[in-house]
């Protein structure tokens, strides 16, 4: 037995999926996340499946440790080294004010305070020439100043190091020699060779800030797996939808910020292509948050950077990432009443410990999960296939005490209000990736995953008039499922500012080839150097614009000097994004991008075979008002392909529940997915 295993450690549950390539079968396990020792939950899942580590031929791992460290401000004591005269760039940031009418708005608090920012005498020009050389005396003074701050991590971001990293290399070597291997040293040119001093400094600081904790975790996990006898490699999921080795992840941990959620988006694109849905909205609701992402023409939407902690008060990380909008509305999100007596849900979460009231682990505050359990939408006796019985009466009592009585409501009204607020919050996330980007959600299908996604997907779809909802196989383990489909991937960017008429496409081609050669060194270490695909793009804009669009280009276009085809592609892309283009206006190139993909074997998606004859029980479920409805409760594994279920109904499986309202009709696809035609209107579903 040689299994391919994927594990996603989330804020509430740890999901594990194991694929047997010899038999073509998959098995799943779920265990509460163990925040103190994260790897414990992984081994608990293996024990549930009776899978010894010695049987694992490959382990792909997605983790939230990097982003949690950044958001919770629990990272390393970090010192920042910058060029003399640029000490305050990181604190000043940008001059924009995202919340113009917020009287108490506060700028993001730097992760490195000013007194731990060290200046070094040197100056590199944007042309790559050294205006002020870095002298040995300046290196010594800077190293001494850094040492005096007693850092656990150091971020080095010298002016224009993207153009010429020579000074950063010299200073980095001196710092590593003086501080020893325990201190994490991060050099900006190793993270981001792109202009934009504030964003480059912020990205480098984030990398250093989370580095020691990520390094400790990955080293301990690797050692524990090796000591347990695992013979296969460990791969780490990146924010860009690819995987990399632990060694690469330790050097660039900032690439792991969205390590967990992107697996589900990769899987959503694959499932959509198989079923003939190239236009999808991926919707994932887990225990802590809900996430939405747009998939167009079968490809996830990518962005070249985002803000850790949100645009208003977060820290920019200029790294390629699958675009995800996240809101604090997960199953563990807490319902509470604010100072003016209004009911709120989230973003605070009960997490894995103590968890919702219904878990019976000491939780005292009602959550979205408690509301669904009290309303009968989640089966108290069948949760996790019966492994984890829930206390519906305790959930009901908690909602009554904390929400219903203070607001003068019946407990059913309070529970339905909690769910309705959560659905509205999640609908806003879906709107943000569709309507606010100029896309009509009525032209898309909603693919729902996560333990709680299928439970709320039909209500979210009604809010936005989305006609079709897809519930994939293994929805509660869908991020882990996507990790088995991920390839090795490395993204490189280099600022290459030129006016279009002055651009030498042959020189561009040679520069991109050098970036590819650098990437192939990584892939050689990852043993996939012979199965490589390269993708290139030029960041272009009209002269006078601030933002760019990444225009894909081919090897043939660059080598033949086909300027017209590249320019036409830019104009067409601008029309698609902004509904206008100006073919007579001058353009310029700002950055060159190279994406190198090392292809991995993928598990096949076999035809669905039901494990037994269709079977259903019945349960009282509160859908509307105070009177429950007697709904059939179907066990999903018993439903053969082509089987139809009409709402109202509940479809249960090991790690998730799908709720159908009246007029909803679900049909089982040939490969086992539920394709649901959404019926009714928004008023039909709270």
Secondary structure, DSSP 8 states (H G I E B T S, - for coil): --EEEEEEE-SSEEEEEEEETTTTEEEEEEEE--SSSHHHHHHHHHHHHT--GGGEEEEEEEE-HHHHHHHTT----EEEEEETT-TTHHHH--S--S-TT-TT------SS-GGGEEEES-EE-TTS-EEE---HHHHHHHHHHHHHTT-SEEEE--TTTTT--HHHHHHHHHHHHHH-TTSEEEEHHHH-B-S-HHHHHHHHHHHHHHHHHHHHHHHHHHHHHHHTT--SEEEEE-TTS-EEEHHHHHHTGGGGTTTTTHHHHHHHHHHHHHHT--SEEEEEE-SS-EEEEEEETTEE-EES-EEET-TTT-EEE-S-EE--EEES-STTEEEEE-TTS-EEEEEEE-TTTT--GGGTSS--S-BHHHHHHHTTSS-TTTGGGGTS---HHHHHHHHIIIIIHHHT--HHHHHHHHHHHHHHHHHHHHHHHTGGGT--GGGSEEEEESTTHHHHHHHHHHHHT--EEEE-TTGGGHHHHHHTT--EEEEEEEEEEEEGGG--HHHHHHHHHHHHHHHHHHHHHTT-TTSEEEEEEEEEEETT-S--EEEEE-HHHHHHT-HHHHHHHHHHHHHHHHS---TTS-EEEEEEEEEEEE------------SSS--EEEEEE--SSSS-EEEEEEEGGG--TT-EEESSEEEEETTEEEEE-TT-EEEE-TTS-EEEE--S-GGG--
